[in-house]
Amino acid sequence: MIAIVAAAGFLAGVGYGRAGIGSGANPLSAAPPADARSEIGLLYEAWNLVEQHYVDRSALNPTQLTYGAIRGLVQALGDTGHSDFLTPQQYAALSSDLSGQYQGIGVEISIKAAGPAIVSVFEGSPAQKAGLRAGDLILAVDGKDVTADSFDALASALRGPSGSTVTVKVLDPGASTSREVTVTRAAINVPNVTWAMLPGSHVADVRLEQFAQNAASQLATMLKAARQAGATAIVLDLRGDPGGYVSEAVGAASQFLPAGEVVFIQRNAAGQETTSKAQPGGVATAIPMVVLVDDGTASAAEILAGALQDNGRATVVGVKTFGTGTVLETYELSDGSRVRIGVAEWLTPKGHQIWHQGIQPNVVVALPSTASPLAPSDVAHLTAAQLASSGDTQLLRALAILSKPS
């Protein structure tokens, strides 16, 4: 099985980030399971009532009704943000994202208390060239109000073929009026890892966007570059990282942990446990480091944060993470749609449950509602004074911890 773990925040126009791909066999059968036979009639009763009485006859699409029923079935499991249902189109988008490529505008978004917001803008992306900025609240896309949209709906609105345009209405939280920005979509290569030296220091700010293909090897390359540039400490920024391939999480952890240290424990429905350990060849196993997390840090990112925390390798700073910790097996249905089901759960090296619990930081620091996390592409253009006044309290606390005399 190729395990993927992911979760709540995602790249929009962007990438998609909730999920797992496995190699499960098609579970279809001609008859309902024995324990569902006494209840399945209720579904048909409801379906018949909808078809007979619903006023908007154009909405009675059998495929959409079926998809809705499947979503409801999976959501009833309570595996929020993980076990789910994907249409063929959504599955294709996910596969594209985890390959590190897709077509869109090049921003990372999150749903915050104030509504959909841009978390970061990729360097050189169409969004950056058009003037979209980290922290912008997204109000509308092509004239349609999106303030109440789901992650998936907003991602779909921002995506599109290269060369097509999309108009995004945004509001800078510090401004009194909104603005409209027209962006020409393009092929986007998602930068799994970026870094910059924090101004006025020898601390490298290393951001891991997602655990897509080759993320671990890219991380190793970036860490070597940072060391060669004079970095004597590292801030590993996992804020908003939705996860990805668990194998990449193991590879990433192996850059910081001595070979043989436990990265995570996997426990299946029968209670059987298997342990995954760090691989040899890490390039940063002794350099001082702080890990930044927030409520958008999920799945594979939580595995990495938990591994570094439990092994005493890093101080974790921020707020409690999302709490997605199940191994997803993906099953293909007859029309190409997929059902993804959590078949096991991850535990930290000390046996702490991640699922529904998240990773609790060693140092709790909330980000002000008026501030956005700084990305390395932002940091690279700041002076030390500008960084100090940036409002990114989490990054500043990490820098303060690493700047203390040993």
C-alpha positions as CSV (number, residue, x, y, z in Angstrom):
1,M,0.0,0.0,0.0
2,I,1.2,3.5,-0.8
3,A,0.1,5.4,2.2
4,I,-0.7,9.1,2.0
5,V,-1.7,11.3,4.9
6,A,-3.0,14.8,4.6
7,A,-5.6,17.2,5.8
8,A,-7.2,20.5,6.2
9,G,-5.6,23.5,4.3
10,F,-4.5,23.0,0.8
11,L,-3.0,24.6,-2.2
12,A,-5.6,26.3,-4.4
13,G,-5.2,26.8,-7.9
14,V,-3.4,25.5,-5.8
15,G,-3.0,22.0,-4.6
16,Y,-5.5,19.8,-2.8
17,G,-4.6,18.5,0.6
18,R,-6.8,16.2,2.5
19,A,-5.8,12.7,1.7
20,G,-4.4,9.3,1.0
21,I,-3.9,7.1,-2.0
22,G,-3.6,3.4,-1.5
23,S,-4.0,0.4,-3.7
24,G,-7.1,-1.2,-2.3
25,A,-9.1,-3.6,-4.3
26,N,-12.5,-2.7,-5.6
27,P,-14.9,-3.5,-2.7
28,L,-18.1,-3.5,-4.8
29,S,-20.5,-6.4,-4.3
30,A,-23.9,-7.1,-5.8
31,A,-25.7,-7.1,-2.5
32,P,-25.4,-4.8,0.6
33,P,-23.5,-6.0,3.6
34,A,-25.4,-8.2,6.0
35,D,-25.5,-5.6,8.7
36,A,-26.8,-3.0,6.3
37,R,-29.7,-5.0,4.9
38,S,-32.2,-4.0,7.6
39,E,-31.4,-0.3,7.2
40,I,-30.8,0.1,3.4
41,G,-34.5,0.5,2.8
42,L,-34.5,3.8,4.6
43,L,-32.2,5.2,2.0
44,Y,-34.6,4.2,-0.8
45,E,-37.5,5.6,1.1
46,A,-35.8,9.0,1.4
47,W,-34.7,8.9,-2.3
48,N,-38.3,8.2,-3.4
49,L,-39.6,11.1,-1.3
50,V,-37.0,13.5,-2.8
51,E,-37.9,12.4,-6.3
52,Q,-41.6,12.7,-5.7
53,H,-41.8,16.0,-3.8
54,Y,-38.6,18.2,-4.3
55,V,-39.7,21.4,-6.0
56,D,-36.5,22.0,-8.1
57,R,-36.9,19.1,-10.6
58,S,-33.6,20.1,-12.4
59,A,-31.7,19.3,-9.2
60,L,-32.7,15.6,-9.3
61,N,-29.5,14.3,-10.8
62,P,-29.0,10.6,-10.0
63,T,-25.3,10.8,-10.0
64,Q,-25.1,13.8,-7.7
65,L,-27.7,12.2,-5.3
66,T,-25.6,9.1,-5.2
67,Y,-22.4,11.0,-4.6
68,G,-24.1,12.9,-1.8
69,A,-25.3,9.6,-0.2
70,I,-21.8,8.2,-0.3
71,R,-20.3,11.4,1.2
72,G,-22.8,11.2,4.0
73,L,-21.9,7.5,4.6
74,V,-18.2,8.3,4.9
75,Q,-18.7,11.5,6.9
76,A,-20.8,9.5,9.5
77,L,-17.6,7.7,10.4
78,G,-16.4,10.9,12.2
79,D,-12.9,10.8,10.6
80,T,-13.1,14.5,10.0
81,G,-10.7,15.8,7.3
82,H,-9.5,12.4,6.3
83,S,-11.8,9.5,5.3
84,D,-13.8,10.9,2.4
85,F,-15.2,10.5,-1.1
86,L,-13.7,11.9,-4.3
87,T,-15.3,12.3,-7.6
88,P,-13.2,11.3,-10.6
89,Q,-12.3,14.9,-11.2
90,Q,-11.3,15.5,-7.6
91,Y,-9.2,12.4,-7.5
92,A,-7.4,13.6,-10.7
93,A,-6.7,16.9,-9.1
94,L,-5.3,15.3,-5.9
95,S,-3.0,13.1,-7.9
96,S,-1.8,16.1,-9.9
97,D,-1.1,18.1,-6.7
98,L,0.9,15.3,-5.0
99,S,3.1,15.0,-8.1
100,G,4.0,18.7,-7.4
101,Q,2.3,20.1,-10.5
102,Y,-1.1,21.5,-11.4
103,Q,-2.7,24.3,-13.3
104,G,-3.9,27.3,-11.4
105,I,-2.8,30.7,-9.9
106,G,-0.2,29.6,-7.4
107,V,-1.4,30.4,-3.9
108,E,-1.9,28.5,-0.7
109,I,-5.2,29.1,1.0
110,S,-6.9,28.3,4.3
111,I,-10.3,28.8,5.7
112,K,-9.9,31.1,8.7
113,A,-12.4,32.5,11.2
114,A,-12.8,35.6,9.0
115,G,-13.3,33.5,5.9
116,P,-11.1,32.1,3.0
117,A,-7.7,33.6,3.0
118,I,-4.4,33.5,1.1
119,V,-1.8,31.9,3.3
120,S,1.1,32.3,0.9
121,V,1.8,33.2,-2.7
122,F,4.4,31.1,-4.6
123,E,7.5,33.0,-5.9
124,G,7.1,33.8,-9.6
125,S,3.5,32.6,-9.8
126,P,0.7,34.2,-11.7
127,A,-0.8,35.3,-8.4
128,Q,2.3,37.1,-7.3
129,K,2.7,38.8,-10.7
130,A,-1.0,40.0,-10.5
131,G,-0.6,41.4,-7.0
132,L,-2.2,38.9,-4.7
133,R,-0.7,38.9,-1.3
134,A,-0.4,36.6,1.7
135,G,-3.1,37.6,4.2
136,D,-5.7,38.7,1.6
137,L,-9.2,37.5,2.4
138,I,-10.9,36.0,-0.6
139,L,-14.4,37.5,-1.1
140,A,-15.5,36.4,-4.6
141,V,-14.2,34.5,-7.6
142,D,-15.5,35.6,-11.0
143,G,-18.2,37.6,-9.4
144,K,-19.5,34.7,-7.2
145,D,-19.4,35.1,-3.4
146,V,-17.1,32.4,-1.9
147,T,-17.0,33.5,1.7
148,A,-19.1,30.4,2.7
149,D,-17.5,28.0,0.2
150,S,-15.9,24.7,1.2
151,F,-12.2,24.1,0.6
152,D,-13.0,21.9,-2.4
153,A,-15.4,24.4,-4.0
154,L,-13.0,27.3,-3.7
155,A,-10.1,25.2,-5.0
156,S,-12.2,24.2,-8.1
157,A,-13.1,27.9,-8.7
158,L,-9.4,29.0,-8.6
159,R,-8.2,26.1,-10.8
160,G,-8.4,26.1,-14.5
161,P,-6.4,25.4,-17.7
162,S,-3.3,27.4,-18.5
163,G,-4.0,30.6,-20.3
164,S,-7.5,31.1,-18.9
165,T,-8.3,34.0,-16.6
166,V,-10.0,34.3,-13.2
167,T,-11.0,37.4,-11.3
168,V,-10.5,37.3,-7.6
169,K,-12.0,39.8,-5.3
170,V,-9.9,40.2,-2.1
171,L,-9.7,42.3,1.0
172,D,-6.5,43.2,2.8
173,P,-7.5,43.0,6.5
174,G,-5.8,46.4,7.1
175,A,-7.7,48.0,4.2
176,S,-11.2,49.5,4.2
177,T,-12.0,48.7,0.6
178,S,-11.7,45.5,-1.4
179,R,-9.9,45.1,-4.8
180,E,-10.4,42.9,-7.8
181,V,-7.4,41.1,-9.3
182,T,-7.5,39.3,-12.7
183,V,-5.0,36.4,-12.9
184,T,-4.0,34.4,-15.9
185,R,-3.7,30.8,-14.9
186,A,-0.6,28.7,-15.7
187,A,1.1,25.4,-15.0
188,I,2.4,25.6,-11.4
189,N,5.3,23.6,-10.0
190,V,4.6,23.4,-6.3
191,P,7.8,24.2,-4.3
192,N,7.8,21.5,-1.7
193,V,10.7,23.2,0.2
194,T,11.9,26.8,0.3
195,W,14.3,28.5,2.6
196,A,15.9,31.9,3.4
197,M,18.2,33.2,6.1
198,L,16.4,35.2,8.8
199,P,17.8,38.8,8.6
200,G,20.3,39.7,11.2
201,S,20.9,36.1,12.2
202,H,22.5,32.8,11.2
203,V,19.1,31.0,11.5
204,A,17.7,29.4,8.3
205,D,13.9,29.6,7.9
206,V,13.0,26.3,6.1
207,R,9.4,25.8,5.0
208,L,8.0,22.5,4.0
209,E,4.9,23.1,1.9
210,Q,3.6,19.5,1.6
211,F,4.9,16.0,1.5
212,A,4.6,15.4,-2.2
213,Q,6.9,13.4,-4.4
214,N,10.6,14.0,-3.7
215,A,9.9,16.4,-0.8
216,A,12.5,14.6,1.5
217,S,15.3,14.8,-1.1
218,Q,14.5,18.4,-1.8
219,L,14.6,19.1,2.0
220,A,18.0,17.5,2.2
221,T,19.3,19.7,-0.7
222,M,17.9,22.8,0.9
223,L,19.4,22.0,4.3
224,K,22.8,21.5,2.7
225,A,22.5,24.8,1.0
226,A,21.5,26.5,4.2
227,R,24.5,25.0,6.1
228,Q,26.8,26.1,3.3
229,A,25.4,29.6,3.5
230,G,26.4,29.8,7.2
231,A,23.2,28.6,9.0
232,T,23.9,27.5,12.6
233,A,20.3,26.8,13.5
234,I,17.0,26.0,11.7
235,V,13.4,27.0,12.0
236,L,11.4,24.2,10.3
237,D,8.1,25.8,9.3
238,L,5.2,23.2,9.0
239,R,2.4,25.8,9.4
240,G,-0.4,25.0,7.0
241,D,1.3,21.9,5.7
242,P,-1.6,19.5,4.8
243,G,0.6,16.3,4.6
244,G,1.2,13.9,1.8
245,Y,3.1,10.7,1.3
246,V,4.1,9.1,4.6
247,S,7.3,7.8,3.0
248,E,8.3,11.4,2.5
249,A,7.6,12.1,6.2
250,V,9.9,9.3,7.2
251,G,12.5,10.7,4.7
252,A,12.2,14.2,6.1
253,A,12.5,13.0,9.7
254,S,15.6,11.1,8.8
255,Q,17.3,14.3,7.9
256,F,17.1,15.4,11.5
257,L,17.2,12.1,13.5
258,P,20.0,9.6,14.0
259,A,19.3,6.3,12.2
260,G,17.2,3.9,14.2
261,E,15.2,6.6,16.1
262,V,11.5,5.9,16.0
263,V,9.5,8.2,13.6
264,F,6.0,6.8,14.2
265,I,4.1,3.8,15.3
266,Q,1.2,2.4,13.2
267,R,-1.7,0.6,14.9
268,N,-4.4,-1.2,12.9
269,A,-8.0,-2.0,13.9
270,A,-6.9,-5.2,15.6
271,G,-4.5,-3.3,17.8
272,Q,-1.4,-4.6,16.1
273,E,1.5,-2.2,16.0
274,T,4.5,-1.7,13.7
275,T,7.3,0.8,14.1
276,S,8.9,3.0,11.4
277,K,12.4,4.2,12.2
278,A,14.7,6.9,10.8
279,Q,17.0,6.0,7.9
280,P,20.7,6.7,7.8
281,G,22.3,9.6,6.0
282,G,20.6,12.6,7.7
283,V,22.2,15.9,6.8
284,A,21.1,17.9,9.9
285,T,21.0,15.5,12.9
286,A,22.7,17.8,15.4
287,I,22.0,21.4,14.4
288,P,19.7,23.3,16.9
289,M,16.1,23.6,15.6
290,V,12.6,24.8,16.3
291,V,9.5,23.5,14.6
292,L,6.6,25.8,13.8
293,V,3.0,24.4,13.7
294,D,-0.5,25.6,13.6
295,D,-4.1,24.3,13.2
296,G,-3.4,23.7,9.5
297,T,-0.5,21.4,10.2
298,A,-1.8,17.9,9.5
299,S,-1.1,14.3,9.0
300,A,2.4,13.7,7.6
301,A,3.4,17.1,9.0
302,E,2.1,16.0,12.4
303,I,4.0,12.8,12.2
304,L,7.2,14.8,11.5
305,A,6.5,17.3,14.3
306,G,5.6,14.5,16.8
307,A,8.8,12.6,15.9
308,L,11.1,15.5,16.5
309,Q,9.3,16.5,19.7
310,D,9.1,13.0,21.3
311,N,12.8,12.3,20.4
312,G,13.8,15.6,22.1
313,R,15.2,16.8,18.8
314,A,13.3,20.1,18.5
315,T,11.2,22.5,20.4
316,V,7.7,22.8,18.9
317,V,6.2,26.3,18.8
318,G,2.7,27.5,17.8
319,V,-0.8,26.2,18.4
320,K,-2.2,22.7,18.5
321,T,-2.2,20.9,15.2
322,F,-5.2,19.7,13.2
323,G,-5.3,16.1,14.5
324,T,-5.4,13.9,11.4
325,G,-3.7,10.6,12.1
326,T,-5.2,7.8,10.1
327,V,-3.7,5.7,7.3
328,L,-5.9,6.0,4.2
329,E,-6.6,3.1,1.8
330,T,-8.2,4.3,-1.4
331,Y,-10.8,2.1,-3.2
332,E,-11.9,2.8,-6.7
333,L,-15.6,2.6,-7.5
334,S,-17.0,1.5,-10.9
335,D,-17.2,5.1,-12.3
336,G,-13.7,6.1,-11.4
337,S,-14.7,7.9,-8.2
338,R,-12.9,6.9,-5.0
339,V,-13.7,6.2,-1.4
340,R,-10.8,6.7,1.0
341,I,-11.1,4.9,4.4
342,G,-8.8,5.2,7.4
343,V,-7.6,1.6,8.1
344,A,-5.0,2.3,10.7
345,E,-3.8,5.2,12.9
346,W,-0.4,6.8,13.5
347,L,1.1,7.3,17.0
348,T,4.1,9.4,18.0
349,P,7.2,7.6,19.1
350,K,6.0,7.8,22.8
351,G,2.7,6.3,21.8
352,H,0.6,9.6,21.8
353,Q,-2.4,9.5,19.6
354,I,-2.5,12.1,16.8
355,W,-6.0,11.4,15.5
356,H,-8.4,13.9,17.0
357,Q,-5.7,15.0,19.5
358,G,-3.1,16.8,17.4
359,I,0.4,17.7,18.5
360,Q,0.5,20.1,21.5
361,P,3.4,22.6,21.1
362,N,6.1,22.8,23.8
363,V,5.7,26.6,23.6
364,V,2.2,27.9,22.8
365,V,2.2,31.0,20.7
366,A,-0.9,32.2,18.8
367,L,-0.6,34.2,15.6
368,P,-2.5,37.6,15.8
369,S,-5.7,37.6,13.7
370,T,-4.2,40.6,11.7
371,A,-1.0,38.7,10.9
372,S,-0.1,36.0,8.4
373,P,2.8,33.5,8.6
374,L,5.8,34.7,6.8
375,A,7.2,32.5,4.0
376,P,10.9,32.4,3.2
377,S,10.1,34.3,0.0
378,D,8.8,37.1,2.3
379,V,11.6,36.9,4.7
380,A,14.3,37.2,2.0
381,H,13.2,40.8,1.3
382,L,13.0,42.0,4.9
383,T,15.5,43.8,7.2
384,A,15.9,42.7,10.8
385,A,13.8,45.6,11.9
386,Q,11.0,44.8,9.4
387,L,11.0,41.1,10.6
388,A,10.8,42.3,14.2
389,S,7.7,44.4,13.4
390,S,6.1,41.8,11.0
391,G,3.6,40.5,13.5
392,D,4.6,36.8,12.9
393,T,4.8,36.1,16.6
394,Q,5.5,32.4,16.1
395,L,8.5,32.9,13.9
396,L,9.8,35.6,16.1
397,R,9.5,33.3,19.2
398,A,11.4,30.6,17.3
399,L,14.2,33.0,16.5
400,A,14.4,34.1,20.1
401,I,14.7,30.5,21.3
402,L,17.4,29.8,18.9
403,S,19.3,33.0,19.6
404,K,19.6,32.3,23.3
405,P,23.2,31.5,24.4
406,S,23.6,27.8,24.9
